């Protein structure tokens, strides 16, 4: 498979996150076929994002996977429900 130098293709094997107040750091571990076969450590990529971006990403992944996002609770439902 050919791809340009700007695109990488791999499999996700792990992730962690770190709360930084208004932002968060997402660390993802991936393997590309060549590194998996050679027994190398996974590639670690750190992504800084706002918590709003993290929420949008989470909702996107829930919808893309076909999972149902958690129900939204309105403040009136929280008080009277």
C-alpha positions in Angstrom: 0.0 0.0 0.0 1.4 3.4 -1.0 0.8 6.5 1.0 2.5 9.9 1.2 4.9 10.8 4.0 2.2 12.9 5.8 -0.1 9.9 6.4 0.6 7.0 8.7 -1.6 3.9 9.1 -1.6 1.8 12.2 -3.7 0.2 14.9 -4.6 1.7 18.2 -3.3 -0.4 21.1 -3.6 1.9 24.1 -4.3 5.4 25.4 -4.1 7.5 28.5 -5.2 11.0 29.3 -4.0 13.7 31.7 -6.2 16.5 33.1 -4.5 19.8 32.7 -7.3 22.1 34.0 -9.0 23.7 31.0 -7.1 21.4 28.7 -6.1 17.7 28.6 -3.4 15.7 27.1 -4.3 12.5 25.2 -1.5 10.0 24.7 -2.2 7.3 22.1 -0.1 4.2 21.4 -0.1 2.8 17.9 1.7 0.2 15.9 2.4 0.3 12.2 2.8 -3.1 10.5 6.5 -2.7 10.1 7.1 -1.9 13.8 4.8 -4.6 15.0 6.6 -7.2 13.0 10.0 -6.0 14.1 9.0 -6.1 17.8 9.5 -2.4 18.4 7.7 -0.4 21.1 4.5 1.2 20.0 4.6 4.8 18.6 3.5 7.3 21.3 1.7 10.4 20.2 0.6 13.2 22.5 -2.3 15.4 21.5 -3.2 18.5 23.5 -6.8 19.6 23.3 -9.4 21.6 25.1 -12.0 19.7 27.1 -14.6 20.9 24.6 -12.6 19.3 21.8 -12.4 16.1 23.9 -16.2 16.1 24.3 -16.7 16.6 20.6 -14.3 13.8 19.8 -16.0 11.4 22.3 -19.4 12.1 20.9 -18.1 11.6 17.3 -16.6 8.2 18.3 -19.8 7.1 20.0 -21.8 8.0 16.9 -19.3 6.5 14.5 -19.2 3.2 16.4 -22.9 2.9 16.7 -22.9 3.2 20.4 -25.6 5.3 22.1 -24.2 8.4 23.8 -25.1 8.9 27.5 -28.4 10.7 28.0 -28.3 14.4 28.6 -29.8 15.5 31.9 -31.5 18.8 31.9 -31.4 20.9 35.0 -35.2 20.6 35.6 -35.0 16.8 35.2 -32.2 16.8 37.7 -34.3 18.8 40.2 -37.7 17.1 39.7 -36.7 13.8 38.2 
